[in-house]
């Protein structure tokens, strides 16, 4: 594995994947219409270019998981939004080639405006049927299943 980084690919606690455990913080964000907020990764990102995922990323050295999540959400969504925590953080083993752990929240979007960073090219609020047809990053299905959210039960194309 290389140490090359693209936008949004900063090493988390413990350094790169080869230097030990990593910590991630992410939020599964839903709206009042039971739609899930997904972000599409830019083609230039090192990991999972063009795939859809949830908001979040690596926890940096010296940050608590909560601080890491606040920073990641601010970087990826902007600063003009309000969320209500429904559950979390739950700490799970990270999958999808990352290793380490993910601190995961389930949150409700109350209001705001999304302003994407260069790490993502677009966002979408998706329902159950649309989710099943998207090219999703590894680990997202399992994160949703953990919280019993509908997409975790959606049939994925084989």
N, C-alpha and C positions, 0 to 999 in steps of 0.2 A: 504494500500500500504506500502511496506517495503522500507527501506533505503538501502538495499543491492545493490551493484553495481558490474557490470561486466565490461570487457574492453569496453571503449567507452560510459559508462553510467554515466558520471559525471554530477551532478546537474548544471543547468545553473543559470542565474540571478534569484534571488528570492528563491534559494534553491530548494528542492525537490518539487514534484508535490503537496504535501499537504501544502506547505507554501506560496502559492500565484502564481502569473503569472510567466511563464517561457518564455524565448526568445530563438529562434533557428535561425541559419543561414545556408542556404543550396544553392547549385548551381545545376541547371539542365544543364548538360554539353552535348553538341552535337558536332559531328565532321562534316567535309566537305561532308561526304557521307550520311548525315542526319540520323546518328545512335546516339543513346543515351547511355551515359556511366552509367552503373549500377554496384553497389557493392553488393556482397552477404555477409550478416552478419554472423559472426562466430557462431558456435553452443553454445558457452559459454556466449554470450551476454545476458543481462537481458531482453532486449526488442527486439522482432521480430527476434529471432535466425533463421538462415537459409533463411530468406527472402531477396529479392533484393530491393535495394533502391538507392537514390541519395546521393551524397557526402554532408556532413554537420553534424551539431550537435548543442549542447547547447552553447549559448553565456555566457561566464563566467563573474562574477562580475567585474566591472571596464572596460570591453571591449565594444567597439562600435560594432554594427553588422558587419561592414566591417572587423574589427580586428578579431572577432570571426570566420568569414568565412575564412580569410587567415590562421588562426591557424588550423581550422578543415581540410581544404584542404591539408595543409602541413602534418598534422598527418595522414590523410587517404590516400593521393596520393603520398606523398613525396614532394621534393622541385624542381624536374627537369621537369617542364612543363610550358607552356605559354598558357593563356586563353585570349580571348577578350570578354568583357562584351557586350552582345547584348541588354539586358534590366535588370532593377532592380537597387536597391532592391525594390521589392514590399512587403509590409507587409500584411500578411494574418493571419486569426485565425488558429492556429495549430489544427489539428485533429489527430485521431488515438490514443486517450487516453492520450495525453500529456497535453493538455490545453495550454494557453498562446498564443504566437505569433511566426510566422516564417517570417524571412526576406529572401526573395527568389530572386535569380538571374538566368538569362538565359545567358549561356556563350558558346562560341565557342572554342573548343580545337584546338590550332594552332600547337603545337608540344610538345614533351617531352616523358618521360618514367614514368610509374606508378609503385610505390613501396608501396604495401599495408602494413597497420599496422596489429596488431593482431586482431583488431576489425572486419576485413573482411578476407574471405578465398579466394575470387576470384573476378575478375572484367570481364565485357563483354561490348563490343560495340554491341548494338542490334538494329535491324531494327523493323519496325512496326509489322511484323508477329511474330517474336520471342518474342517481348514484351508481346503480348497478351497471350502467353502460360506460362509466368513466374509467380512465387509466389511473388507478389509485396507487400511491406509494405503499411499499410494504409496511405492515404494522398497523395501518389505519383501521382495517377491518377488525383486527383483534382489539384495538383500543375501544372501538364502538361497541363491540360485543361485551367487553368488560363492564361497561356502564348500562348494558341492556338497551342501547339505542337502536332504533329500527334498521339502519343500514347494516348493522352487524348480522341481521337476519336476512338481508337482501341477497338474492341469488346473483352470484358473480359469473360473468361469462367464462367458459373454460378455454 
